[in-house]
Amino acid sequence: MLNFLRKFSKKEKKSDKFCPNCKTILEAVPVRKTKCKVCGEFIYTRTDPNTQDKLLVTESEKEKIDLEWEEVRVKNNWLKILNQYGVTEIDFKAHKEQMIKCSNSNVNSRDVIWSLLGKLVHKEAEKMNFSGMSQVQYSQALFCNEEGRDPFKILQESNHSQLLGYKREGHVTHVEILSGSKSCVNCQKNNGVEYTLEEAISESPLPCNKCEFILDGGKYPFCRCIYTVKIK
């Protein structure tokens, strides 16, 4: 955190409590957003995400800290998902350091997450583990949705990988589309529609190209229809 941010605690002296804007000594430490009686500028209270110190900050400093906390939130949330694929926090830090070294520029948590997901897809592809590829690609689609990007193409790749997995298993000949009760009207029309495995691979009916379901505040449709094996 920048060294000009003002730290405060219960043990601080009165002379240590300054307005971050005009440096006027404050009578008491604000516990929430307040306006300085001298300069009229707002004083904000924030916690440093790195040191956990309490800070008195200006509006621009507040925005910087809020962005840092958003970085922490994104990293922690996606580490839980990456852990499921065997990626640890140590792996995350090492990969970030490598990316910074290679690019010689700033790298944020979202850059690292996307890169790690790509590596996981490549790893599963090398093993011809189509089921594993499909799962990671679905995580990529969720990440795209969170980023405000269109997840359609990656959802299509995820569904295609699932079908290739069925083909490699050798005993699946037909699949059926399953749409949940909360799916959009267009997706529900496809519920129960059957395809031969080869037809599904060739035509790629999923995701539904007319899907209207918006997931968790995303900007683009996120089709949640899936293939199920049809026993003949």
C-alpha positions in Angstrom: 0.0 0.0 0.0 1.3 3.5 -0.8 3.2 5.0 2.1 1.2 8.2 2.2 -1.9 6.3 3.5 -2.6 7.2 7.1 -2.8 4.4 9.6 -4.7 4.7 12.8 -5.5 2.6 15.9 -7.0 2.9 19.4 -3.5 3.7 20.8 -2.7 6.6 18.5 -2.2 10.1 19.8 -4.6 12.9 18.8 -1.8 14.5 16.7 -1.6 11.3 14.6 -5.2 11.6 13.3 -5.0 13.7 10.2 -7.5 14.4 7.4 -5.9 12.6 4.4 -6.9 15.6 2.2 -5.7 18.7 4.1 -3.7 17.1 6.9 -5.8 18.9 9.6 -5.7 17.1 13.0 -9.0 15.4 13.6 -10.8 15.4 17.0 -11.8 11.7 16.6 -11.1 8.9 14.1 -14.1 8.5 11.7 -15.7 5.0 11.7 -17.4 5.6 8.3 -17.4 8.1 5.4 -17.4 11.6 6.7 -16.7 15.1 5.5 -13.7 17.1 6.9 -14.9 20.2 8.7 -12.0 22.2 7.4 -11.5 21.4 3.7 -15.0 19.9 3.1 -13.5 16.8 1.4 -14.7 13.3 2.2 -12.6 11.1 4.5 -12.9 7.3 4.0 -12.0 4.4 6.2 -10.5 1.3 4.7 -8.5 -1.8 5.6 -5.3 -2.5 3.8 -5.7 -6.0 2.1 -2.0 -6.7 2.6 -1.3 -5.6 6.1 -4.9 -5.4 7.5 -4.1 -2.0 8.9 -6.9 0.5 9.3 -6.5 3.5 7.1 -7.9 7.0 6.6 -7.9 7.7 2.9 -9.0 10.1 0.2 -11.5 9.2 -2.5 -8.9 8.2 -5.0 -7.0 6.1 -2.5 -10.3 4.4 -1.5 -10.9 3.4 -5.1 -7.4 1.9 -5.3 -7.9 -0.1 -2.1 -11.3 -1.3 -3.3 -9.7 -2.6 -6.5 -7.1 -4.4 -4.5 -9.9 -6.0 -2.4 -11.6 -7.1 -5.6 -8.4 -8.7 -6.7 -8.3 -10.6 -3.4 -12.0 -11.7 -3.7 -11.5 -13.0 -7.3 -8.3 -14.8 -6.4 -9.8 -16.5 -3.3 -13.0 -17.5 -5.1 -11.2 -19.0 -8.1 -8.5 -20.7 -6.0 -11.3 -22.9 -4.6 -12.2 -24.0 -8.1 -8.6 -24.4 -9.2 -7.9 -26.5 -6.0 -10.4 -29.0 -7.4 -8.0 -29.4 -10.4 -4.9 -29.8 -8.1 -3.8 -26.1 -8.4 -2.6 -24.8 -5.0 -2.0 -21.2 -3.8 1.8 -21.9 -4.1 1.2 -23.0 -7.8 -0.8 -19.8 -8.3 1.9 -17.5 -7.0 4.6 -19.3 -8.9 2.6 -19.1 -12.2 2.0 -15.4 -11.6 5.7 -14.8 -11.0 6.5 -16.6 -14.2 4.0 -14.6 -16.2 5.4 -11.3 -14.8 8.9 -12.5 -15.7 7.9 -13.4 -19.3 5.8 -10.3 -20.0 7.9 -7.9 -18.0 4.7 -6.1 -17.0 2.0 -6.1 -14.4 -0.2 -9.2 -14.2 -3.4 -9.4 -12.2 -5.2 -12.3 -10.6 -7.7 -12.6 -13.5 -4.8 -13.0 -16.0 -3.3 -15.8 -13.9 -6.6 -17.6 -13.5 -7.3 -17.6 -17.2 -3.8 -18.7 -18.0 -4.0 -21.6 -15.5 -7.3 -22.7 -16.8 -5.8 -22.8 -20.3 -2.9 -24.9 -19.1 -5.3 -27.3 -17.4 -7.3 -27.8 -20.7 -4.0 -28.5 -22.5 -3.0 -31.0 -19.8 -6.2 -32.9 -20.1 -6.0 -32.8 -24.0 -2.6 -34.3 -23.8 -4.0 -37.2 -21.8 -7.0 -37.5 -24.1 -9.2 -37.0 -21.1 -12.2 -35.5 -22.8 -14.3 -35.5 -19.6 -11.6 -33.6 -17.8 -11.3 -31.2 -20.7 -15.1 -30.6 -20.6 -15.1 -29.8 -16.9 -12.2 -27.3 -17.2 -13.8 -25.7 -20.3 -17.0 -25.2 -18.4 -15.0 -23.4 -15.7 -13.6 -21.3 -18.4 -17.1 -20.4 -19.6 -18.1 -19.5 -16.0 -15.0 -17.2 -15.8 -15.9 -15.6 -19.1 -19.4 -14.9 -17.8 -18.0 -13.4 -14.7 -15.7 -11.2 -16.8 -18.7 -10.0 -18.9 -17.5 -11.9 -22.0 -19.7 -14.1 -24.2 -19.3 -17.7 -23.0 -21.0 -19.3 -26.0 -17.9 -20.6 -27.8 -16.3 -22.1 -24.8 -19.6 -23.7 -23.7 -19.7 -25.2 -27.2 -16.2 -26.6 -26.8 -17.1 -28.0 -23.4 -20.1 -29.8 -24.8 -18.1 -31.0 -27.8 -15.4 -32.5 -25.5 -18.1 -34.3 -23.5 -19.4 -35.9 -26.8 -15.8 -36.9 -27.8 -15.5 -38.5 -24.4 -18.6 -40.6 -25.1 -17.2 -41.6 -28.5 -13.9 -42.7 -27.0 -15.7 -44.8 -24.4 -17.2 -46.7 -27.4 -20.6 -47.8 -25.9 -22.7 -44.6 -26.3 -24.7 -44.4 -29.5 -27.4 -41.8 -28.7 -27.6 -38.7 -26.5 -30.6 -36.6 -25.3 -30.8 -32.9 -24.3 -31.8 -32.2 -20.8 -33.1 -28.7 -19.9 -33.9 -27.8 -16.3 -37.2 -26.3 -15.2 -35.6 -22.9 -14.8 -34.2 -22.9 -18.3 -35.5 -20.3 -20.7 -38.4 -21.0 -23.0 -36.2 -21.7 -26.0 -34.0 -24.2 -24.2 -37.1 -26.0 -22.7 -38.2 -26.6 -26.3 -35.1 -28.8 -26.8 -35.7 -30.8 -23.6 -35.8 -34.5 -24.5 -34.7 -34.1 -28.1 -32.5 -37.1 -29.2 -29.5 -37.3 -31.4 -27.2 -40.0 -32.5 -23.8 -39.4 -31.1 -22.4 -38.6 -34.5 -25.2 -36.2 -35.2 -24.6 -34.3 -32.0 -20.8 -34.2 -32.7 -21.5 -32.8 -36.2 -24.4 -30.4 -35.5 -23.3 -29.1 -32.0 -26.9 -28.4 -30.8 -25.5 -27.3 -27.4 -25.4 -24.7 -26.2 -28.7 -23.5 -27.6 -28.0 -20.6 -29.9 -31.4 -19.0 -28.9 -30.8 -19.3 -25.2 -32.0 -16.2 -23.2 -30.9 -17.3 -19.7 -28.6 -14.8 -18.0 -26.4 -16.3 -15.2 -25.4 -14.3 -12.1 -25.5 -10.8 -13.7 -23.6 -11.8 -16.8 -24.1 -9.8 -20.0 -24.6 -12.7 -22.4 -26.8 -15.8 -22.4 -25.4 -18.8 -20.5 -27.1 -22.1 -21.7 -27.2 -24.7 -18.9 -28.6 -27.5 -21.0 -26.6 -30.7 -20.9 -26.3 -34.0 -22.8 -27.4 -37.2 -21.1 -26.8 -40.7 -22.4 -29.8 -42.3 -24.1 -30.1 -46.0 -23.6 -31.3 -47.9 -26.6 
